[in-house]
Amino acid sequence: MELKDIDLNLLVVFNQLLAERKVSKVAENLGLGQPAVSNALARLRRQFDDPLFLRTASGMQPTPFAEQLAESVGYALGMIHGAVNARNAFDPATAQRSFTVGMTDIGEIYFLPQLMQRIGELAPGVAISTVRNTAVNLKDAMEAGQVDLAIGLLPQLKAGFFQRRLFEQDYVVLLRQGHRLARRRPLRVTDFFAAEHVAIVSAGTGHGQVDEILDRHTPQRQVKLQVPHFVAIGHILQSSDLIATVPERLAARMVAPFGLVARPHPVKLPRIAINLFWHAKYHKDPANQWLRTLVFDLHSDYAGQASG
């Protein structure tokens, strides 16, 4: 007998008869009439060339051949049911899985401490890995399911992606508390360009446009140090007279630990829109939905609005 010759609905009836042993009860469970169940049993008997179930005083009793089929059919139907309902099965309290999130070092500093604390409370079996948004082909990696979510200023993620706004922020000037400019309120454009700078070169992210704007000014910044990431900025500014242009929420996390101050930026710079991105392919995936809802609830200025 070939699989193409078997009607899956008949096996569902077979499995129900094994459990209930009454045609009337099977009909009730499946929302069928009793004649329909009897007809299904007749078709099964013809296909397998066996009575399968015999009427007795205690109900429909399976034949030895039916009992032989029982375990395999039950297992197969269970596997199919689990597969087609897999997207409804994510339970963070019991889940054992890892998510990969694309973010910059700013994202790791700003988002991860609170996110990991909350995951520890809600989903002890869940682990997080991060990848740099610029270190992988983020579009392809997210489409392939290698990266579950991405967070940041990512103008390259357009067609095929969903996104939700987390917040908007300005750039500020960050410097140590003892810096000669720390007492200047407001910080003037001439003060800014007269100071020595550490510049963060973050090619491939939206932050790169800030360098272009600042370096169009005359005079240009006196850049004494260039670094490829933000993670060391606090240590550098803490022990030098350099100043840096950084996003305000990153500055807020660095001020107290490193003895720094943040000042409104004297140069007009665009506000940064930080979004949460996911691929349309995983829009309905419950695990992805859970993680992005968690990130949104923890870090969005718009938390409380309906989530996608």
N, C-alpha and C positions, 0 to 999 in steps of 0.2 A: 504493500500500500504506500502511495506517495503522499507527502504532506499536502500537495495541492488538492488531493481528493478529500481532505478532512475540513469540515466546517468548524471553525473555532467556537461558534455559538453552541454547537452540539456538545463540545467538551465542557463548556460551562454548565450545561444541563447535567451532564454526566457527573461532574464534580459536586453539584448541588444534591443530586440523588444519593451520592455516597454519604453526604453529611446528614441529610434530612430523612431519607428512606421513605418519604411520602410524596406522591405526585402533587397533591394539593398544596403542600407546604412549599415545594419547589416553585410551583406556579405563582404562589403569593410572593415569594422572595424575588423572583425575576420579573414580576409584573406581567405574567403571561396567563392565558387561559389553560385549564387542565388539558383540553384537547391538543393544544400546541405542545405541551410537555410530552404527552403521550406520543404525538407524531415525531418529536425529536428522538425519543427513545426507540421508536420503530426504525428510524433512519440509522441510528447508531447500531442497532442489532444487525441490520443488513450489511453495514460497512464492515463490522468486525466478525460477522458470522457467528454470533454468540448471543444468548439471551441477555447477558450482562446483569439484569436484575429480575428476581423471581418474587411474585406476590406470596406473602405468607401472612399469618395472623399478626405478626409483629412488624409488618411493613415490607417494603421492597428490599430484599436481601441480595447483595452482590454475589455473582458467581465467582469461582476461583479466578477466571480470566479477568473479571472486573477488578478484583482485589490486586491482581498482578499489575494492572494499569494504574491503579489508584495513586501510588506514590509519585510516579513519573508525571502523570497528568497534573496532579496537584502542584508539584514543583514547577512545572512549565508555566502553568497559569499564574502562579505566584510571581515568577520572574517577569512575565509580561506585564502583570499589574504593577509591579514595582517600577518597571522601566517607564511605563506611560504616565505614572504618577510621581516620578522622581522629583519633579520641580515643586511638589507640595511637601517634600519630606525633609527640608532643612530645619534642624532643631539646633540652635546655637549652643544650648546647654550640653548637648551630647555629641555634637559634630567633631570629627577629627579631620581637619583639613588645613591647608595653607592657602593664603591669598597673596598675590603679588600686586603691589601698588607702585605706579610710576610717580615719582616726585623728585624735586630738587633737594639739596641739602637744607634749604630754607624750610621746605615742607617737613623734613625729618625733625628739625628743631621745633617747629611750631605745632605740627599735628600729632606726632607720634607719642609724646608723653601721656597726654590725656586719652588718646585712642587706645594705647596699650593697657592703661589702667582699666578702662571700661571693658575691653575684651577679656581681661583677666577676671572681671566680675561676672560677665555674662556668658562667656564662651571659653572656658579653660582649655579646651582641646584645639582651639584655633590659633594658628601661627601666622605671622605677617613677614613677608620679604619685600624689600624695596629695590627698585631699579631706578637709575637716573633717567629722567625723561630724555636726555640727550645721548645716552649711551646705547640705546636700542632704537630700532625703527618702531616707534611707539604705535603707529597706525597699524602696521602688520602684526605686531605682537599682540595687540588688543583684539584684533580680528581673529587671530588664531587661538585666543583664550590663554595666552602665556602671561598676559598682564590683565588683571581683573578690572582695575580702576586706575585713573590718573588724576592727579590734582595739580593745579597750577595755572599759569598763564600760557596757554597752549593753542595759539591760533592755527596750527597745522591740523588740528583735529576738527574736521567739519563734516563732510558727507559721510553718512553711516554711523554717526556718533550722537548720543544724547549727552546733554550737559545740564547742570544746575549751578546757579550762582551761589557761591558760599559767602563771599563778601567782596567789598571794594576797599582799597586802601591807597594812601598817598606814600610818596617817598619822603624820607626825612634825612637830616644830617646827623650822624652819630659820631661822638667824640668823647674823650675821657673827661671826668669831672674837673680835673685840674688844668685843662687846656685853657689857653688865654682867651679863646673864643666862647668858652662855656658860659661866660657871664653876659654875652651879647644877646639882647632880646629886643627886636628880632635880629637874627643873623642876616647881614647884608650881603648882596651879591658880590661886592668888592672884597669882603672878608672871606667869602667862600673861595673865590678864585686866587686869593693871596695865600691861602693855606696849602699845605702839602697833603696829597691824597693817596689813599689806597683804593685802587679800582678793581672791581670784581668783573672779570670777563666771563660772561655766561652766555656764550654763543649757542644758538638753537632754542633759546627761550625768549619770551617777550621782554625780558629785562634788558636785552641788548640794545633796544631802542633808546634807553636812557643815556647810555654812553654816547650815542650818536647826537642826541640833543645837547648834552653838556659840552661835547667837544666841537660843536658848531659855534660856541661862544668865543669871543675874543676879549680878554686873553683866555686861552685854554687852561684847563686844570694842570696843576703841577703834580703829575702822577709820579710818585716815588716808588710805588710798589704795585704790581699787578698780581692778582691771584685768580685761580679758575673757579673758586667757590666761596661761599659766605661763611663756612663753618668756623674758620679761624679768625674772623674779623674781630670778635670780642677780645681775644688774646692779643691781637696786634694793636688795637686801639688802646687797650689798657696800659700798655707800656711804651707808648710813643705819642708824638704830637701830630700824627696823621689823622685825617678825618675821612669819613666814608659816606656814600649815598646808599641807603638801604631801605627796603620796605618797612613801613611803620610797625607792623605787627612783629616782625623779626626784631626790630629795635626794642620793642617793649619787653621781649623775652631776654634781651642781653643787658639791659640797663642795670638792673640790680646785681646780677652775678659778677659783672665785670667793672662795676663802678663807673658807668658811662652816663652820658646825658644825650637826649635826642632833641633836636630843634627843628621847627618847620623849615622846609627847604626854601631858600630864597629864589631859586630858579623855578619857573613854571614848568612842571612836569606832568605827564598824563597820569590819571589815577589807574591803578592796577585792578583788573577784575580777575579774581581767583575763582575758578570753576572746578566742579567735579565732573569727570568724563567717564562714560562707559560705552561699549560698542552695542549697536542695536541688536546684534545677535544674542546678547545676554540680558536684554532689557527685562525679560520675563523670568529669568533664572532666580529662584528664591534666595540662594546663597549670595549672589551679587546684589540683589535687592536689600538683603539684610545688612550687608557691609556698607553700602552707599547710604542707606538710611541712618546707620549709626554715625558715619562721618558727618552727614548733614546735620543731624540733631546735635552733635557735639560742637560743630564749628561754624555753622551757618548763621549769619545775621537774620536769615529768613526762616529759621526753624519754627515749626508749628504749621507751616503751609503744607498742603497736600503733596505727598512725595510720589515720584514716578518710579 
